Every structure is written in structure tokens, then in C-alpha cells.
Amino acid sequence: MTGAGFGAFVRRAHDAGRLVVQPRMGMSSPERMRAGLLATRDADATTVGTLTLDSYTRVGDLESAQLAVLEGVDLNGYPLVSHETATTRRVLDRVHGPHFPVQVRHGSAAPQHIFRALTAVGLDASEGGPVSYCLPYGRVPLRESVAHWAESCELLATLRETGAEPHLETFGGCVLGQLCPPGLLVAVSVLEALFFRRHGIRSISVSYAQQTNGRQDSEAIAALRSLCTRFLSDTEWHVVVYAYMGLFPETEHGARRLLAQAAELAVGSGSERLIVKTVAESRRIPSVAENVAALEYAAAVAARTGPDPLEGTATETYAEAYALVDAVLNLDDDLGTALLRAFAEGRLDVPYCLHPDNAGLSRSYIAEDGTLRWSDVGRMPLSGVTAARPAHTVTSSELLDSLSYVRRSYDFDIPREEGNSPGPAPRGA
């Protein structure tokens, strides 16, 4: 591996005992985008930058994105493909580099145009995946997404010929963001990492999104690290934790408590990077200042937290994840074909996901202790591996209650000491 690039930067920071923190920031104005990157770089934290793209670019509606750029209309992200290459190079000039890498975040099931644009401006890091940027996000058939992502990985991998080490982050550990038991999140993250590896990417990060129970999250990340050690031994990899992606607390103290627990989870589990959320998440798109405050707060919590990783293979989460990964890998030598068969046969099945290529038979619930459990595993190969709650139909009111569980739990009361971050309040609070 070379010493340059996104993955190498994160590795050096981790080796020095520092958690890398990162915002999800994207503004359509080149001037504001540059200011946001500079503020992120100059924060009192070890940071990497983000160019989050707009929705038009994500879905490939480049005509609308271009019109917005020409008319000076604000978008909900940076229209990388529609801005001139020289414009984006000016945004990145003397900002992006070995000491402050920048990642492009986008959400596209067909990202070839995005990968061409990011490589043209000198960037080499992005994220997503053939499953995670297809099923929850739109109507693109999974077969098409797999083909698009194979081509995109191979396109990005050509940067290695120039001496760069391109980096891809799986979004698989964040599928739907909530109410997905961790075994499936871990399995999809590992499978997408293997997909990237088989299409030429050698520097990879595997994602996991904070869920509803801290102990279960720690077990999930331990399982993820164990599986990556097993399956990605010839690859540079690290783990990125996402602060909770569902309904965020509405109070400032609740949001800070939840972010603090995300930072503690990242450091305690031995993870190398954290995607933060801000106190403004429940109300509006956060400002640059609010993003910087979240980065610095998370970094401060991380600095006073010590690593305490769990054993990775002796948990139900590991058993579930391994069973799912093993079942998919045994379907076909071509991983893309195996993923298509897995979803067609229900061997992978995301709960509450309405995409037509998802079997839609699995269901989950939040147990009394806050852990995510299966109420129905559908046709997934988890018989004898996990104990689904039998004969329980998850009602619409229970589903809605579950969606707001974390928000209610962290807004419930004010901790007595700043920085105290107890677990969620009991169910029904």
C-alpha cells in the first residue's frame, strides 16, 4: 500500500491514537463549499472533508442540476458533475491533500458520472455500494445497480495506475439506517467490501450505523472487524461508525448525549472514523458552525475515551452475519450474481424495505432492553442461529413507536453532569 490517500490518512491518525471525525456537508455554492471545507480542516479535531452531492446529481438528472447552476439556484448539495472542473479545482486548491483528504458522498445507484467527475478534479475517495445505494433509495433495479457499481469500481481502480490509492466506503452497515438488526447490517457491509475488492479496490472502509443499544452495537462492530480480518486480509481497511441515522433528538442535551455515545462507541470498539450529526439535525440542514461544533465535541469525547473492544466471534450478531455472508458467497463465484440470487431467493431481506427486488418477508422489533431483534427472518438462512419472536405481528402503531424510540429516549431527561451519556430510557418513556 502507498502512504498517500484517504485510507492511509485514517490509518496514521488511528495509529497515533486519534479518532477521525467527519461531517456530511454539501453546499451548491463553490464559495460556501470551500468555506465549509476550510472550517472542517481548521476545526480542533482530526478531520477529513466531505463533498456531499445534491439530489439531482444523485439520481442522474443532470439537466436540472445544470440549470440550477446556471440560474444560481440553491441545491441540497454540491453539484459536482455540473460545475466546471476548473471551478471545483479552485474549491479544493490548497485544501485537499495528504493532510486533509476529501471524500465525495452521493447516494447514487448509477455513479459512473460522479466517479468520472471526482477523478477529473483530483479526488480519489467516495462511498456507497450496489445494495445499500439501491434498495432503500429508489426504484433502480438491483441488477442495474450491481452492473453500474461494478463499472464504477473498475473506473475508480484505474487511479492506481497513477500511483494513487483510491478509497471506497461501504454504506451497507447503514441499510435503512434503523430497525435493521445488526447481523444483517454487518453482513451487507462485508459483502459490499468484498464486491469492491473483487472489482479492483484495495483501500476500503466498512460502515456501521449506531442503533438502539450500545452493547449490541459494540458486539456488531466486533463482529464486523472479525469478519473483515477473515475476508479482507489482503486489503487496507478500517471501520467507520455513523451517529444514529433515524429521528434525531429534538433537544440540545439529547442530541449531544447521542453524539457522545456514538463517539464512545467508535473509540471503545476500536473503530477509526466517525460520521457526526449535529444538534440541528431534527429541525433543518445544519450550518457550517454547527457541523464544526459537532466535530469538536465528538473529538473531545473521543479523547477522554479508551478502547475496550469486545471479542468478535462469540455473539449472536457474529453468528447471524457469518451465516448470511457464507450463504451468499456459496451462491455463485461472481459476487454480483450471488447478491442478485440472494435477494431473489430471500436469503438477504431488509425489513420494511419496499424496493421490488427485496423479498419483504423479514420483520424486526425493539426489545424491552433496547436491542434490535427479528420477529420474522423470512427465508434468510438464520434458522437455529437466531431466536425470532414467534407469531408476533408488528403493527403499524408499534412500527411508528419504534421509529421515534431513540428520539424519545435521549430527550427524556437531562443528565446531571455534562458529558454523562447514559443509555436509552426504558420503553414507553
Disulfide bonds with the S-S distance in Angstrom:
none
